[in-house]
Amino acid sequence: MASDHRAQVEELLADYRRSREQLASMQQTLAAINESVTSPDGTVVATVSGRGTLADLTFSDDAYLRHRPSDLAKVVLKTVAAAVVKASETANRTVSPLLPVQTDPGALLAGKADLTDAELAPRRPKHAADDDSFEDVNWLDNPRGRG
């Protein structure tokens, strides 16, 4: 009977090691993602990482001559947004094979998964004295503490 448990433990450890190797490989692949998008007029190139961080932004030599500053800013924003979408799609394709069926990789990569906003909110430790706490009392509105 002890050998049965030993075999089960060994199998669980082997599964765990395989999962860790897959996770490490996925993290390396995500870290290597860089997607670039060029604006339609060719004046701006934005490169975004798999985590949605702007990694590079380049302008053609004539970008400042072809666009007023406010128009160039709009081109930059649209180009960066398109690069974010492209990088996000690549990241989603990277993590999808490792996720359970019907899991949204976009939500997972955004750090939300299937959790509600309440579940993601930081929790304040509960103290026994919380019921008698005056922590949230605004003494300026009610200086004598009367209701």
N, C-alpha and C positions, 0 to 999 in steps of 0.2 A: 504494500500500500504506500509506503514511503517513497518507493521508486516512481509510483504514479504521480505523486505530488511533485517530485523532483522534475519529472518530464514536463508536467504542466508549467512549472515555474520556468524551466529552460525555454519552453515554447513562448511563453509570455515575454521573457527577456529578449528573445530573438525578434519577436514582433516589435517590441519597443525600440530596439536598435535599428531595425529597418525604417520605422516611422521617423526616428531622429535623423537618419541619413537622408530620407526624402525631404524632411523639413529643412535641413541644412542646405541641400541642393536647391530647393525652392528659394530660400533666402538669398543664396548666391545669385541665382538667376534674376530675382527681383532687384537686387542691388546693381546688376549689370544693365538693367533696362534704361535706355536713353532714347527717346523718340523725338525726332525733329519735324517741324512743319515750317514750310516757307509760305509767306503771305502771297496772295494771288499776283501781286505786282512785283514780287521778288525782292522787295526792299528790306524785309525782316525775316530772320530765321530764329525760331525759338526751339530750344531743346529742353525737355522735361524728363525727370527721372521717373522710375516706376512708382515712387512714393508721391508723385505729383509736385515735386520741387523743381523750380526753374533752375536748370543746370547751366544754360548758356543762352545768350541773346546777342545776335549780331545784326548789324545794319549794313546795307549796301552803301557804297561811297556817295551815292546821290540821294539817299533816303531823306536827308534834311533839305535837299533842294526840291524834291518832288512832293513833299508833304509839309503843310503847316504843322507846328508842334502839336496842336490838339488833334489833328487828323492822324498824325504819326502815332500818337498815344493810342488812338482807337485801333489802328492797324496792329500795334503791339499787343493790346489786350485780346483781340480776336485771334491772333496767331498763337499766343500763349494758351488761350482756352482750347484751341484745336489740338495743340500739342499735349495738353493735359488729358483730353479725351483719348487721344491715340495711345498715350502711355498707360492710361487706365485700362483700356481694352487689352493691351499686351499683358499687363499685370493680371487681369482677370483670367486670361487664357493660361497664364502660368500657374495660378493657384487652383483653378477649377478641377484638374484631375485628382487633387489630393483632398477635396472636400466631399462631405456627404452629399447625396443627391438632394436637390432642391435648396442648396445653400447658395445664397447670393454672394459671390466673391467680391463684388463692389462694396457691399455693406460691411463685409469682413475686413477688407483692406482699409475702409474708412474708419475702422475701429468700433463699429456699432454692432455688426453681425445681426442677430435677431433680438437684441436687447432693446427694451423700451427706454425712453428718456429717463424715467424714474429709476430704472436699474443702473443707468450710467451715471447718475448724479452722485457726487461725493457724499459719503455717509458721515454724519456727525456722531461721535460716540454718545451713547445714552448714559446719562448720570442719574442717580437716584434723586438728586436735588433739582432735576430739570423742571419738575412740576411747580416748584416754588421759585423758579429762577426769575430774576428781574432783568435778564440779559437783553430782551427785546423791548423793554419799556423805554419810551421816549419821555424823559423827564422834562424836556423843554415844553412839550405840548401839555403835559399834565404834571406840574411841578410838585403837587402834594400826593401824587400816586392814586388819586381818587378816580373811580369809574364813572 
